[in-house]
Structure formats: C-alpha cells, structure tokens
Amino acid sequence: MRRVVIGLVLILAFASCHGPNNSDNDKVVASVYDKKLYQSDLQDVLYEGISRSDSLVRTKAFIDKWIRRQLLIHQAENTIDASELDFSKQIEDYRNSLIIFKYESIMIEKNLDTVVTDEEIAKYIADGSIPEGMETEAIKSIILNMRKKELIEKMNNSLYNKAVKDRVFVIY
C-alpha cells in the first residue's frame, strides 16, 4: 500500500512538472505538520532530456529530502527555547553581507583593470614583492587580487569621506 501511495505521489509530481503552472491549481505533493510541498516546488528538480525513470528517482529523492528536513526543523523548533530561535540579527547581518558582496562584485567588474603587463610582472619580481620563478599566471592573479583590495579600499574611503562631508552620521 505504501508503494502505491508513493508511486501516485511521484507520478502526480512528475506530471505536474511538465504541465502549466498556476498557483490556483498548484497541488500539494507532500505535507509535514503545517508545511506543504507544492508541485511548482518540484520544477527545478527535473531538466530537459531526462528519462521518465530518472525523473521519478530524482523527484522521490527530492520529496524524501524535503520531508526529512521539515521533520528535523519541526523537532528542532519544539526542542530549542523560543528565545534561542530569534535569528533576526543574524539574518540582517547575513543580508547586509550579501548586499555588500554584490555591490563590491559589480564595482570590481565595472572598474577593475584586468590587463597585467609583462613590465608590471617584472617590476613586482624586481621589488621582491613576488618570489622569482613563480608562474606568470600566478603572478597575474596576485597582482589582480592586490588591485581588487586597493579598489575596494579606495571605494570604501570615498564613501566614508563623502558621508563625513555630507554629515550623514553622528558619533555619540
């Protein structure tokens, strides 16, 4: 009986992944306590050209993993004190780190000069900044990393100086 139920769930999930996706028609594939897994959640599990048997295996594995995760989360939430479950500060810190990383990545992509000349490589070797005998690509990588650090520092200093000039912050 259990195999029949699992088979029906998998077939339903598989069929829905290739059909139209409508939130009103989005059917529940599995539920654990108050959490629900919908057909639309399974769309990323499958990809073009996958066989029917492989898609069933992947779908079942995804559903099983989701169920186990929900059970673990439920158990953890019921075991851990409510005061220890407040992650708002950590979430805000993580979000801010992601925003800063994205901004720095965009600025580096726009402003970093990635051309490293042979003269620059020779200068860094002559200055003793980089050991002689190191491969050229490794030296270029070191130079680009130094440029990235300099660019980020310059950008941060520029933002700070502008904030001071515009009196954006007050220190108490």
N, C-alpha and C positions, 0 to 999 in steps of 0.2 A: 504494500500500500504506500509506504514511504517513497519508494522509487517512482511510483505513478505520479505522486504529488510533485516530486522534484522534476520529473520529466515534463509535466504540464507547465510548471513554472518556467522551466528553461525554454520550452517551445514558445510559450507566450512571450517571454522576454526576447527571444530571437526574432520572432515575427514582428514584434513592435519596433525593433531597431531599424528595420527597413521600411516601415510604413510612415505615414505622415505623423508629425509630432504636434499635438495640440494639447495645451495644458488642461483643457476641459476633459479631454479624452484620455489623459495620462493615467494609466492604470497602475495600481500598487503591485509590485512584484514580490516584495517581502516586507515584513514589519517586525520590529523588535520593540516591545513596550510601546512607547509613543512615537517612535521614529519609523519613517516609511521610506522604502526604496522604490522609486518610480521607474517605469520603462524608459523614460527620457534619460535617466541617470546611466543607463547602460549603453548609450550611443557611442561613447568613446572607447568601449571595450572591443568593439569589432572594427574591422577595416576592410577595404575593398579587396576582393580576391580570396578571402579566407573561406575554407571549406565549411560545410554545414556542421560536420562533426567537430572541427576545431572551434567554430564559433560557440557550439554548445559547451565545450570544455571550458573555454575562456569565460563564458557567461556564468557557468556554475561556479568557477573559481572566484570570480568577482563577487557573486552573491554570497558565497560562503565567507569570504574575507570580510565583506561588509557586515554580515551578521555577527561574526566573531568580534569585530571592532565595536559594534553597538553594544554587545553584551559586556565587553570589557569596560567601555565608557560608563554604562549603567552601574556596573558593580563599583567602579571607582568613585562615581558621584555619590553612591549610597554609603561608601566606606569612609571617604575623606570628609573632614569637617567642612561645613559651608564656608567658614572664614578662610579656609585654605584654597577654596575654589575661585576666589576673586582674582582673575588674571588681567584685569583691565589695564593696570600699569604696564605689565609685560607686553600686552597686546599693543598698547600705544607706543611703547619703545620699539617693538619689532616693526610696526607700521612705519614709524619715523625713520628707522634704519633702512627700510626698503625704499622709501621716498628719496632719501639722501643718496643711496646707491644708484637708483635710477637716474637722478639728476646728474650725479657725477659721471655716470656712464655716457649720458647724452652729451655733456660738456666735453668729455675726453674725446668722444667720437667726432665732435664738430671742430675741436681746437687743437688736437694733438698732431704735431708734425711727425709722421712715421718714417720719414726718409732719414736714414743714418748713412752719412758719407764715410768713405774709407779714411778721409782725413780725421774725422771725429773719432773713429775707432783707433787710429794711430795715436791721436792726442791722449786718449784715455789710457792706452797702454804705456805711453811715454811718461805720463803723470804718475804712473804706479797705481792708478785707481782700479785697474783691472789687470790681473796676472797675465804675463806673456804666455803664449801657447794655447790660450783658450780659443775655442772655435768662434768664427766670425758671427754666426747666428746667435750664439750665447751672449756675446758682447753686445750685439744689437738689442737683444732682449733686455739686458741690464740697463743700457742707455735709455731705452723706451720706458722702462719702469721708473727710472730716475726722472724722466721728463713728466710722466704721469703724476708722480709725487709733487714735483715742482708746480705743475699746473693746478692741482687740487689745492695746494697751499696758497698759491697766488690767488686763486678764485675765492678761497675762504677769507684771506686777508682783505681782499677787495670788498667782499660782502660786509665784513666786520667794520672796515673803515667807512663804508657808505652808511651803515647803521649808526655809527658814532656821529657822523656828520649830520645825519637826519634826526638824531636824538630819538632813535627807535626804542631804546631800552634805558632803564634806570636801575642802578645798583644800590641797594639799601644796606 
